[in-house]
Amino acid sequence: MGDFIASTVFAYGGYRPPNATNVIDKIDSRWSYQTGMFESGVDYVELELPRAAFPELESWLRKAFGEPAHPVAWTARGTAYGAYDSRQIGVRIQFSVGDEKTKCQVFRDVSR
């Protein structure tokens, strides 16, 4: 699944920052995805994983793209959210964990 995220980022015009790690582990989890486009013309890909996969996803993203612009913030309910900004890696990546699922969304930057 990590290869799918990386190829989506690159296809959307994103890049890895110079401080990213070259050694990236596989994410070993079941997952599904959907694609779409907002009315504004922004393409996106949304991946869904089991809730338990969040730590593995967060670790993979940090290795692949460095520290997120919006570090993971946990709520009292046990949900969390983090994000990479398009100024940082050329696309926006949002990742979160809710009551039942982990999600990772990649958005094309239409301003470039």
Backbone as XML, in Angstrom:
<?xml version="1.0"?>
<chain id="A" units="angstrom">
  <residue number="1" name="MET">
    <atom name="N" x="0.805" y="-1.185" z="0.000"/>
    <atom name="CA" x="0.000" y="0.000" z="0.000"/>
    <atom name="C" x="0.857" y="1.262" z="0.000"/>
  </residue>
  <residue number="2" name="GLY">
    <atom name="N" x="2.003" y="1.221" z="0.636"/>
    <atom name="CA" x="2.883" y="2.384" z="0.619"/>
    <atom name="C" x="3.267" y="2.795" z="-0.792"/>
  </residue>
  <residue number="3" name="ASP">
    <atom name="N" x="3.517" y="1.801" z="-1.641"/>
    <atom name="CA" x="3.851" y="2.104" z="-3.033"/>
    <atom name="C" x="2.693" y="2.818" z="-3.730"/>
  </residue>
  <residue number="4" name="PHE">
    <atom name="N" x="1.466" y="2.440" z="-3.392"/>
    <atom name="CA" x="0.287" y="3.082" z="-3.981"/>
    <atom name="C" x="0.202" y="4.541" z="-3.536"/>
  </residue>
  <residue number="5" name="ILE">
    <atom name="N" x="0.433" y="4.803" z="-2.255"/>
    <atom name="CA" x="0.415" y="6.185" z="-1.759"/>
    <atom name="C" x="1.493" y="7.001" z="-2.465"/>
  </residue>
  <residue number="6" name="ALA">
    <atom name="N" x="2.709" y="6.469" z="-2.504"/>
    <atom name="CA" x="3.820" y="7.197" z="-3.141"/>
    <atom name="C" x="3.538" y="7.459" z="-4.616"/>
  </residue>
  <residue number="7" name="SER">
    <atom name="N" x="3.047" y="6.462" z="-5.334"/>
    <atom name="CA" x="2.788" y="6.671" z="-6.761"/>
    <atom name="C" x="1.662" y="7.685" z="-6.974"/>
  </residue>
  <residue number="8" name="THR">
    <atom name="N" x="0.684" y="7.731" z="-6.077"/>
    <atom name="CA" x="-0.381" y="8.736" z="-6.168"/>
    <atom name="C" x="0.182" y="10.128" z="-5.931"/>
  </residue>
  <residue number="9" name="VAL">
    <atom name="N" x="1.019" y="10.259" z="-4.909"/>
    <atom name="CA" x="1.653" y="11.557" z="-4.627"/>
    <atom name="C" x="2.428" y="12.036" z="-5.843"/>
  </residue>
  <residue number="10" name="PHE">
    <atom name="N" x="3.237" y="11.174" z="-6.427"/>
    <atom name="CA" x="4.058" y="11.569" z="-7.584"/>
    <atom name="C" x="3.187" y="11.849" z="-8.811"/>
  </residue>
  <residue number="11" name="ALA">
    <atom name="N" x="2.140" y="11.057" z="-9.026"/>
    <atom name="CA" x="1.241" y="11.285" z="-10.162"/>
    <atom name="C" x="0.513" y="12.621" z="-10.042"/>
  </residue>
  <residue number="12" name="TYR">
    <atom name="N" x="0.268" y="13.053" z="-8.809"/>
    <atom name="CA" x="-0.409" y="14.332" z="-8.558"/>
    <atom name="C" x="0.574" y="15.502" z="-8.514"/>
  </residue>
  <residue number="13" name="GLY">
    <atom name="N" x="1.842" y="15.259" z="-8.830"/>
    <atom name="CA" x="2.830" y="16.333" z="-8.874"/>
    <atom name="C" x="3.578" y="16.557" z="-7.582"/>
  </residue>
  <residue number="14" name="GLY">
    <atom name="N" x="3.424" y="15.663" z="-6.632"/>
    <atom name="CA" x="4.126" y="15.784" z="-5.355"/>
    <atom name="C" x="5.542" y="15.256" z="-5.433"/>
  </residue>
  <residue number="15" name="TYR">
    <atom name="N" x="6.265" y="15.414" z="-4.343"/>
    <atom name="CA" x="7.669" y="15.003" z="-4.283"/>
    <atom name="C" x="8.046" y="14.677" z="-2.841"/>
  </residue>
  <residue number="16" name="ARG">
    <atom name="N" x="9.166" y="13.992" z="-2.705"/>
    <atom name="CA" x="9.707" y="13.699" z="-1.373"/>
    <atom name="C" x="10.692" y="14.794" z="-1.001"/>
  </residue>
  <residue number="17" name="PRO">
    <atom name="N" x="10.621" y="15.312" z="0.210"/>
    <atom name="CA" x="11.574" y="16.340" z="0.625"/>
    <atom name="C" x="12.967" y="15.741" z="0.806"/>
  </residue>
  <residue number="18" name="PRO">
    <atom name="N" x="14.000" y="16.575" z="0.769"/>
    <atom name="CA" x="15.376" y="16.069" z="0.888"/>
    <atom name="C" x="15.636" y="15.335" z="2.203"/>
  </residue>
  <residue number="19" name="ASN">
    <atom name="N" x="14.910" y="15.651" z="3.266"/>
    <atom name="CA" x="15.156" y="15.009" z="4.561"/>
    <atom name="C" x="14.403" y="13.697" z="4.744"/>
  </residue>
  <residue number="20" name="ALA">
    <atom name="N" x="13.720" y="13.215" z="3.716"/>
    <atom name="CA" x="12.974" y="11.963" z="3.810"/>
    <atom name="C" x="13.930" y="10.777" z="3.827"/>
  </residue>
  <residue number="21" name="THR">
    <atom name="N" x="13.504" y="9.705" z="4.444"/>
    <atom name="CA" x="14.297" y="8.492" z="4.559"/>
    <atom name="C" x="14.208" y="7.673" z="3.271"/>
  </residue>
  <residue number="22" name="ASN">
    <atom name="N" x="15.313" y="7.079" z="2.872"/>
    <atom name="CA" x="15.307" y="6.214" z="1.692"/>
    <atom name="C" x="14.840" y="4.800" z="2.020"/>
  </residue>
  <residue number="23" name="VAL">
    <atom name="N" x="14.937" y="4.397" z="3.291"/>
    <atom name="CA" x="14.519" y="3.069" z="3.696"/>
    <atom name="C" x="13.088" y="3.163" z="4.212"/>
  </residue>
  <residue number="24" name="ILE">
    <atom name="N" x="12.164" y="2.603" z="3.459"/>
    <atom name="CA" x="10.757" y="2.687" z="3.829"/>
    <atom name="C" x="10.184" y="1.283" z="3.943"/>
  </residue>
  <residue number="25" name="ASP">
    <atom name="N" x="9.604" y="0.982" z="5.098"/>
    <atom name="CA" x="8.992" y="-0.317" z="5.333"/>
    <atom name="C" x="7.678" y="-0.436" z="4.567"/>
  </residue>
  <residue number="26" name="LYS">
    <atom name="N" x="7.257" y="-1.660" z="4.352"/>
    <atom name="CA" x="5.943" y="-1.903" z="3.755"/>
    <atom name="C" x="4.877" y="-1.702" z="4.821"/>
  </residue>
  <residue number="27" name="ILE">
    <atom name="N" x="3.709" y="-1.280" z="4.402"/>
    <atom name="CA" x="2.560" y="-1.250" z="5.299"/>
    <atom name="C" x="1.797" y="-2.530" z="5.040"/>
  </residue>
  <residue number="28" name="ASP">
    <atom name="N" x="1.759" y="-3.383" z="6.036"/>
    <atom name="CA" x="1.155" y="-4.700" z="5.875"/>
    <atom name="C" x="-0.236" y="-4.698" z="6.494"/>
  </residue>
  <residue number="29" name="SER">
    <atom name="N" x="-1.201" y="-4.216" z="5.738"/>
    <atom name="CA" x="-2.572" y="-4.134" z="6.232"/>
    <atom name="C" x="-3.528" y="-4.241" z="5.048"/>
  </residue>
  <residue number="30" name="ARG">
    <atom name="N" x="-4.717" y="-4.694" z="5.312"/>
    <atom name="CA" x="-5.716" y="-4.681" z="4.233"/>
    <atom name="C" x="-6.176" y="-3.239" z="4.051"/>
  </residue>
  <residue number="31" name="TRP">
    <atom name="N" x="-6.546" y="-2.909" z="2.830"/>
    <atom name="CA" x="-6.944" y="-1.534" z="2.534"/>
    <atom name="C" x="-7.796" y="-1.491" z="1.283"/>
  </residue>
  <residue number="32" name="SER">
    <atom name="N" x="-8.500" y="-0.397" z="1.143"/>
    <atom name="CA" x="-9.283" y="-0.148" z="-0.067"/>
    <atom name="C" x="-9.144" y="1.335" z="-0.383"/>
  </residue>
  <residue number="33" name="TYR">
    <atom name="N" x="-9.526" y="1.708" z="-1.595"/>
    <atom name="CA" x="-9.427" y="3.122" z="-1.948"/>
    <atom name="C" x="-10.563" y="3.515" z="-2.883"/>
  </residue>
  <residue number="34" name="GLN">
    <atom name="N" x="-10.773" y="4.808" z="-2.957"/>
    <atom name="CA" x="-11.696" y="5.385" z="-3.931"/>
    <atom name="C" x="-11.086" y="6.685" z="-4.432"/>
  </residue>
  <residue number="35" name="THR">
    <atom name="N" x="-11.478" y="7.068" z="-5.622"/>
    <atom name="CA" x="-11.003" y="8.323" z="-6.194"/>
    <atom name="C" x="-12.197" y="9.231" z="-6.422"/>
  </residue>
  <residue number="36" name="GLY">
    <atom name="N" x="-11.919" y="10.507" z="-6.552"/>
    <atom name="CA" x="-12.999" y="11.438" z="-6.804"/>
    <atom name="C" x="-12.469" y="12.805" z="-7.176"/>
  </residue>
  <residue number="37" name="MET">
    <atom name="N" x="-13.408" y="13.715" z="-7.397"/>
    <atom name="CA" x="-13.057" y="15.089" z="-7.714"/>
    <atom name="C" x="-14.106" y="16.002" z="-7.072"/>
  </residue>
  <residue number="38" name="PHE">
    <atom name="N" x="-13.630" y="17.016" z="-6.362"/>
    <atom name="CA" x="-14.533" y="18.005" z="-5.790"/>
    <atom name="C" x="-15.016" y="18.947" z="-6.881"/>
  </residue>
  <residue number="39" name="GLU">
    <atom name="N" x="-16.088" y="19.677" z="-6.614"/>
    <atom name="CA" x="-16.610" y="20.640" z="-7.579"/>
    <atom name="C" x="-15.558" y="21.678" z="-7.961"/>
  </residue>
  <residue number="40" name="SER">
    <atom name="N" x="-14.623" y="21.928" z="-7.064"/>
    <atom name="CA" x="-13.564" y="22.906" z="-7.328"/>
    <atom name="C" x="-12.536" y="22.386" z="-8.334"/>
  </residue>
  <residue number="41" name="GLY">
    <atom name="N" x="-12.626" y="21.106" z="-8.694"/>
    <atom name="CA" x="-11.685" y="20.522" z="-9.644"/>
    <atom name="C" x="-10.517" y="19.815" z="-8.993"/>
  </residue>
  <residue number="42" name="VAL">
    <atom name="N" x="-10.507" y="19.710" z="-7.683"/>
    <atom name="CA" x="-9.417" y="19.040" z="-6.965"/>
    <atom name="C" x="-9.639" y="17.532" z="-6.990"/>
  </residue>
  <residue number="43" name="ASP">
    <atom name="N" x="-8.678" y="16.807" z="-7.590"/>
    <atom name="CA" x="-8.706" y="15.337" z="-7.580"/>
    <atom name="C" x="-8.235" y="14.845" z="-6.227"/>
  </residue>
  <residue number="44" name="TYR">
    <atom name="N" x="-8.754" y="13.685" z="-5.824"/>
    <atom name="CA" x="-8.273" y="13.089" z="-4.583"/>
    <atom name="C" x="-8.361" y="11.578" z="-4.652"/>
  </residue>
  <residue number="45" name="VAL">
    <atom name="N" x="-7.571" y="10.952" z="-3.805"/>
    <atom name="CA" x="-7.628" y="9.517" z="-3.565"/>
    <atom name="C" x="-7.782" y="9.351" z="-2.063"/>
  </residue>
  <residue number="46" name="GLU">
    <atom name="N" x="-8.715" y="8.510" z="-1.654"/>
    <atom name="CA" x="-8.929" y="8.248" z="-0.230"/>
    <atom name="C" x="-8.749" y="6.771" z="0.028"/>
  </residue>
  <residue number="47" name="LEU">
    <atom name="N" x="-7.846" y="6.443" z="0.937"/>
    <atom name="CA" x="-7.602" y="5.067" z="1.326"/>
    <atom name="C" x="-8.222" y="4.818" z="2.685"/>
  </residue>
  <residue number="48" name="GLU">
    <atom name="N" x="-8.768" y="3.623" z="2.873"/>
    <atom name="CA" x="-9.306" y="3.209" z="4.165"/>
    <atom name="C" x="-8.575" y="1.962" z="4.629"/>
  </residue>
  <residue number="49" name="LEU">
    <atom name="N" x="-8.206" y="1.972" z="5.903"/>
    <atom name="CA" x="-7.505" y="0.866" z="6.535"/>
    <atom name="C" x="-8.182" y="0.575" z="7.863"/>
  </residue>
  <residue number="50" name="PRO">
    <atom name="N" x="-7.867" y="-0.548" z="8.480"/>
    <atom name="CA" x="-8.395" y="-0.803" z="9.817"/>
    <atom name="C" x="-7.864" y="0.236" z="10.819"/>
  </residue>
  <residue number="51" name="ARG">
    <atom name="N" x="-8.602" y="0.476" z="11.861"/>
    <atom name="CA" x="-8.202" y="1.437" z="12.900"/>
    <atom name="C" x="-6.800" y="1.137" z="13.436"/>
  </residue>
  <residue number="52" name="ALA">
    <atom name="N" x="-6.500" y="-0.133" z="13.640"/>
    <atom name="CA" x="-5.216" y="-0.533" z="14.222"/>
    <atom name="C" x="-4.015" y="-0.197" z="13.336"/>
  </residue>
  <residue number="53" name="ALA">
    <atom name="N" x="-4.234" y="0.141" z="12.071"/>
    <atom name="CA" x="-3.133" y="0.431" z="11.141"/>
    <atom name="C" x="-2.620" y="1.866" z="11.254"/>
  </residue>
  <residue number="54" name="PHE">
    <atom name="N" x="-3.255" y="2.707" z="12.066"/>
    <atom name="CA" x="-2.853" y="4.116" z="12.120"/>
    <atom name="C" x="-1.385" y="4.319" z="12.498"/>
  </residue>
  <residue number="55" name="PRO">
    <atom name="N" x="-0.856" y="3.681" z="13.554"/>
    <atom name="CA" x="0.558" y="3.903" z="13.892"/>
    <atom name="C" x="1.510" y="3.530" z="12.750"/>
  </residue>
  <residue number="56" name="GLU">
    <atom name="N" x="1.197" y="2.446" z="12.059"/>
    <atom name="CA" x="2.029" y="1.996" z="10.941"/>
    <atom name="C" x="1.966" y="2.997" z="9.782"/>
  </residue>
  <residue number="57" name="LEU">
    <atom name="N" x="0.766" y="3.499" z="9.485"/>
    <atom name="CA" x="0.605" y="4.503" z="8.430"/>
    <atom name="C" x="1.347" y="5.783" z="8.793"/>
  </residue>
  <residue number="58" name="GLU">
    <atom name="N" x="1.179" y="6.267" z="10.014"/>
    <atom name="CA" x="1.856" y="7.489" z="10.435"/>
    <atom name="C" x="3.371" y="7.344" z="10.337"/>
  </residue>
  <residue number="59" name="SER">
    <atom name="N" x="3.898" y="6.219" z="10.778"/>
    <atom name="CA" x="5.336" y="5.960" z="10.701"/>
    <atom name="C" x="5.816" y="5.943" z="9.248"/>
  </residue>
  <residue number="60" name="TRP">
    <atom name="N" x="5.060" y="5.278" z="8.373"/>
    <atom name="CA" x="5.432" y="5.209" z="6.959"/>
    <atom name="C" x="5.454" y="6.609" z="6.347"/>
  </residue>
  <residue number="61" name="LEU">
    <atom name="N" x="4.424" y="7.409" z="6.618"/>
    <atom name="CA" x="4.364" y="8.768" z="6.067"/>
    <atom name="C" x="5.551" y="9.610" z="6.538"/>
  </residue>
  <residue number="62" name="ARG">
    <atom name="N" x="5.910" y="9.495" z="7.812"/>
    <atom name="CA" x="7.063" y="10.260" z="8.331"/>
    <atom name="C" x="8.359" y="9.853" z="7.629"/>
  </residue>
  <residue number="63" name="LYS">
    <atom name="N" x="8.525" y="8.563" z="7.400"/>
    <atom name="CA" x="9.731" y="8.098" z="6.709"/>
    <atom name="C" x="9.740" y="8.549" z="5.251"/>
  </residue>
  <residue number="64" name="ALA">
    <atom name="N" x="8.580" y="8.520" z="4.612"/>
    <atom name="CA" x="8.505" y="8.859" z="3.191"/>
    <atom name="C" x="8.536" y="10.357" z="2.935"/>
  </residue>
  <residue number="65" name="PHE">
    <atom name="N" x="7.923" y="11.159" z="3.827"/>
    <atom name="CA" x="7.745" y="12.587" z="3.550"/>
    <atom name="C" x="8.211" y="13.516" z="4.669"/>
  </residue>
  <residue number="66" name="GLY">
    <atom name="N" x="8.838" y="12.975" z="5.692"/>
    <atom name="CA" x="9.332" y="13.812" z="6.791"/>
    <atom name="C" x="8.227" y="14.136" z="7.784"/>
  </residue>
  <residue number="67" name="GLU">
    <atom name="N" x="8.467" y="15.148" z="8.593"/>
    <atom name="CA" x="7.500" y="15.549" z="9.615"/>
    <atom name="C" x="6.307" y="16.244" z="8.971"/>
  </residue>
  <residue number="68" name="PRO">
    <atom name="N" x="5.096" y="15.926" z="9.406"/>
    <atom name="CA" x="3.911" y="16.592" z="8.831"/>
    <atom name="C" x="3.846" y="18.065" z="9.234"/>
  </residue>
  <residue number="69" name="ALA">
    <atom name="N" x="3.286" y="18.889" z="8.368"/>
    <atom name="CA" x="3.101" y="20.304" z="8.670"/>
    <atom name="C" x="2.154" y="20.480" z="9.849"/>
  </residue>
  <residue number="70" name="HIS">
    <atom name="N" x="1.183" y="19.605" z="9.944"/>
    <atom name="CA" x="0.229" y="19.602" z="11.052"/>
    <atom name="C" x="0.425" y="18.285" z="11.793"/>
  </residue>
  <residue number="71" name="PRO">
    <atom name="N" x="1.251" y="18.295" z="12.858"/>
    <atom name="CA" x="1.520" y="17.048" z="13.578"/>
    <atom name="C" x="0.240" y="16.403" z="14.104"/>
  </residue>
  <residue number="72" name="VAL">
    <atom name="N" x="0.304" y="15.122" z="14.318"/>
    <atom name="CA" x="-0.854" y="14.373" z="14.788"/>
    <atom name="C" x="-1.323" y="14.936" z="16.126"/>
  </residue>
  <residue number="73" name="ALA">
    <atom name="N" x="-2.606" y="15.219" z="16.188"/>
    <atom name="CA" x="-3.238" y="15.693" z="17.419"/>
    <atom name="C" x="-4.303" y="14.684" z="17.824"/>
  </residue>
  <residue number="74" name="TRP">
    <atom name="N" x="-4.201" y="14.178" z="19.037"/>
    <atom name="CA" x="-5.152" y="13.201" z="19.560"/>
    <atom name="C" x="-6.239" y="13.890" z="20.375"/>
  </residue>
  <residue number="75" name="THR">
    <atom name="N" x="-7.446" y="13.367" z="20.301"/>
    <atom name="CA" x="-8.552" y="13.890" z="21.096"/>
    <atom name="C" x="-8.774" y="12.981" z="22.302"/>
  </residue>
  <residue number="76" name="ALA">
    <atom name="N" x="-9.579" y="13.439" z="23.223"/>
    <atom name="CA" x="-9.917" y="12.634" z="24.400"/>
    <atom name="C" x="-10.687" y="11.374" z="24.008"/>
  </residue>
  <residue number="77" name="ARG">
    <atom name="N" x="-11.349" y="11.395" z="22.858"/>
    <atom name="CA" x="-12.109" y="10.236" z="22.376"/>
    <atom name="C" x="-11.229" y="9.182" z="21.729"/>
  </residue>
  <residue number="78" name="GLY">
    <atom name="N" x="-9.940" y="9.472" z="21.556"/>
    <atom name="CA" x="-9.058" y="8.503" z="20.927"/>
    <atom name="C" x="-9.008" y="8.592" z="19.418"/>
  </residue>
  <residue number="79" name="THR">
    <atom name="N" x="-9.444" y="9.713" z="18.857"/>
    <atom name="CA" x="-9.321" y="9.941" z="17.422"/>
    <atom name="C" x="-8.146" y="10.885" z="17.194"/>
  </residue>
  <residue number="80" name="ALA">
    <atom name="N" x="-7.621" y="10.902" z="15.981"/>
    <atom name="CA" x="-6.457" y="11.737" z="15.699"/>
    <atom name="C" x="-6.462" y="12.194" z="14.249"/>
  </residue>
  <residue number="81" name="TYR">
    <atom name="N" x="-5.705" y="13.271" z="13.984"/>
    <atom name="CA" x="-5.618" y="13.854" z="12.649"/>
    <atom name="C" x="-4.228" y="14.469" z="12.479"/>
  </residue>
  <residue number="82" name="GLY">
    <atom name="N" x="-3.668" y="14.326" z="11.276"/>
    <atom name="CA" x="-2.422" y="14.982" z="10.908"/>
    <atom name="C" x="-2.451" y="15.303" z="9.425"/>
  </residue>
  <residue number="83" name="ALA">
    <atom name="N" x="-1.538" y="16.179" z="8.952"/>
    <atom name="CA" x="-1.568" y="16.546" z="7.535"/>
    <atom name="C" x="-0.216" y="17.063" z="7.057"/>
  </residue>
  <residue number="84" name="TYR">
    <atom name="N" x="0.041" y="16.818" z="5.788"/>
    <atom name="CA" x="1.160" y="17.405" z="5.049"/>
    <atom name="C" x="0.586" y="18.469" z="4.139"/>
  </residue>
  <residue number="85" name="ASP">
    <atom name="N" x="1.261" y="19.580" z="4.022"/>
    <atom name="CA" x="0.802" y="20.711" z="3.227"/>
    <atom name="C" x="1.407" y="20.660" z="1.826"/>
  </residue>
  <residue number="86" name="SER">
    <atom name="N" x="0.689" y="21.201" z="0.855"/>
    <atom name="CA" x="1.194" y="21.194" z="-0.521"/>
    <atom name="C" x="2.469" y="22.028" z="-0.672"/>
  </residue>
  <residue number="87" name="ARG">
    <atom name="N" x="2.681" y="23.019" z="0.181"/>
    <atom name="CA" x="3.943" y="23.792" z="0.123"/>
    <atom name="C" x="5.119" y="22.961" z="0.589"/>
  </residue>
  <residue number="88" name="GLN">
    <atom name="N" x="4.827" y="21.910" z="1.297"/>
    <atom name="CA" x="5.844" y="21.043" z="1.878"/>
    <atom name="C" x="6.270" y="19.928" z="0.920"/>
  </residue>
  <residue number="89" name="ILE">
    <atom name="N" x="5.276" y="19.277" z="0.278"/>
    <atom name="CA" x="5.578" y="18.120" z="-0.576"/>
    <atom name="C" x="4.865" y="18.166" z="-1.925"/>
  </residue>
  <residue number="90" name="GLY">
    <atom name="N" x="4.249" y="19.282" z="-2.268"/>
    <atom name="CA" x="3.613" y="19.429" z="-3.574"/>
    <atom name="C" x="2.178" y="18.951" z="-3.670"/>
  </residue>
  <residue number="91" name="VAL">
    <atom name="N" x="1.702" y="18.225" z="-2.682"/>
    <atom name="CA" x="0.309" y="17.777" z="-2.583"/>
    <atom name="C" x="-0.093" y="17.881" z="-1.118"/>
  </residue>
  <residue number="92" name="ARG">
    <atom name="N" x="-1.386" y="17.763" z="-0.864"/>
    <atom name="CA" x="-1.846" y="17.710" z="0.528"/>
    <atom name="C" x="-2.176" y="16.266" z="0.865"/>
  </residue>
  <residue number="93" name="ILE">
    <atom name="N" x="-1.679" y="15.810" z="2.002"/>
    <atom name="CA" x="-2.027" y="14.494" z="2.529"/>
    <atom name="C" x="-2.651" y="14.707" z="3.900"/>
  </residue>
  <residue number="94" name="GLN">
    <atom name="N" x="-3.846" y="14.193" z="4.081"/>
    <atom name="CA" x="-4.492" y="14.189" z="5.386"/>
    <atom name="C" x="-4.590" y="12.740" z="5.832"/>
  </residue>
  <residue number="95" name="PHE">
    <atom name="N" x="-4.310" y="12.494" z="7.093"/>
    <atom name="CA" x="-4.451" y="11.145" z="7.622"/>
    <atom name="C" x="-5.090" y="11.224" z="8.996"/>
  </residue>
  <residue number="96" name="SER">
    <atom name="N" x="-5.965" y="10.261" z="9.259"/>
    <atom name="CA" x="-6.726" y="10.320" z="10.494"/>
    <atom name="C" x="-7.132" y="8.923" z="10.940"/>
  </residue>
  <residue number="97" name="VAL">
    <atom name="N" x="-7.500" y="8.846" z="12.201"/>
    <atom name="CA" x="-8.060" y="7.617" z="12.744"/>
    <atom name="C" x="-9.317" y="7.993" z="13.508"/>
  </residue>
  <residue number="98" name="GLY">
    <atom name="N" x="-10.382" y="7.254" z="13.227"/>
    <atom name="CA" x="-11.653" y="7.485" z="13.888"/>
    <atom name="C" x="-11.990" y="6.310" z="14.782"/>
  </residue>
  <residue number="99" name="ASP">
    <atom name="N" x="-13.260" y="6.171" z="15.089"/>
    <atom name="CA" x="-13.694" y="5.093" z="15.967"/>
    <atom name="C" x="-13.463" y="3.714" z="15.362"/>
  </residue>
  <residue number="100" name="GLU">
    <atom name="N" x="-13.559" y="3.620" z="14.029"/>
    <atom name="CA" x="-13.472" y="2.310" z="13.392"/>
    <atom name="C" x="-12.417" y="2.187" z="12.302"/>
  </residue>
  <residue number="101" name="LYS">
    <atom name="N" x="-12.041" y="3.314" z="11.663"/>
    <atom name="CA" x="-11.161" y="3.230" z="10.495"/>
    <atom name="C" x="-10.035" y="4.240" z="10.552"/>
  </residue>
  <residue number="102" name="THR">
    <atom name="N" x="-8.991" y="3.912" z="9.824"/>
    <atom name="CA" x="-7.898" y="4.844" z="9.539"/>
    <atom name="C" x="-8.090" y="5.296" z="8.100"/>
  </residue>
  <residue number="103" name="LYS">
    <atom name="N" x="-7.884" y="6.583" z="7.843"/>
    <atom name="CA" x="-8.012" y="7.108" z="6.484"/>
    <atom name="C" x="-6.768" y="7.897" z="6.110"/>
  </residue>
  <residue number="104" name="CYS">
    <atom name="N" x="-6.450" y="7.848" z="4.822"/>
    <atom name="CA" x="-5.359" y="8.636" z="4.250"/>
    <atom name="C" x="-5.885" y="9.215" z="2.943"/>
  </residue>
  <residue number="105" name="GLN">
    <atom name="N" x="-5.850" y="10.529" z="2.835"/>
    <atom name="CA" x="-6.356" y="11.199" z="1.638"/>
    <atom name="C" x="-5.231" y="12.002" z="1.006"/>
  </residue>
  <residue number="106" name="VAL">
    <atom name="N" x="-5.085" y="11.868" z="-0.303"/>
    <atom name="CA" x="-4.098" y="12.620" z="-1.074"/>
    <atom name="C" x="-4.864" y="13.532" z="-2.026"/>
  </residue>
  <residue number="107" name="PHE">
    <atom name="N" x="-4.554" y="14.839" z="-1.976"/>
    <atom name="CA" x="-5.239" y="15.832" z="-2.793"/>
    <atom name="C" x="-4.249" y="16.495" z="-3.755"/>
  </residue>
  <residue number="108" name="ARG">
    <atom name="N" x="-4.625" y="16.581" z="-5.022"/>
    <atom name="CA" x="-3.801" y="17.295" z="-6.002"/>
    <atom name="C" x="-3.857" y="18.795" z="-5.702"/>
  </residue>
  <residue number="109" name="ASP">
    <atom name="N" x="-2.725" y="19.469" z="-5.834"/>
    <atom name="CA" x="-2.673" y="20.924" z="-5.643"/>
    <atom name="C" x="-2.969" y="21.573" z="-6.985"/>
  </residue>
  <residue number="110" name="VAL">
    <atom name="N" x="-4.153" y="22.171" z="-7.121"/>
    <atom name="CA" x="-4.541" y="22.779" z="-8.390"/>
    <atom name="C" x="-3.992" y="24.193" z="-8.551"/>
  </residue>
  <residue number="111" name="SER">
    <atom name="N" x="-3.358" y="24.725" z="-7.521"/>
    <atom name="CA" x="-2.820" y="26.088" z="-7.613"/>
    <atom name="C" x="-1.484" y="26.134" z="-8.344"/>
  </residue>
  <residue number="112" name="ARG">
    <atom name="N" x="-0.892" y="24.952" z="-8.597"/>
    <atom name="CA" x="0.422" y="24.936" z="-9.260"/>
    <atom name="C" x="0.265" y="24.795" z="-10.738"/>
  </residue>
</chain>
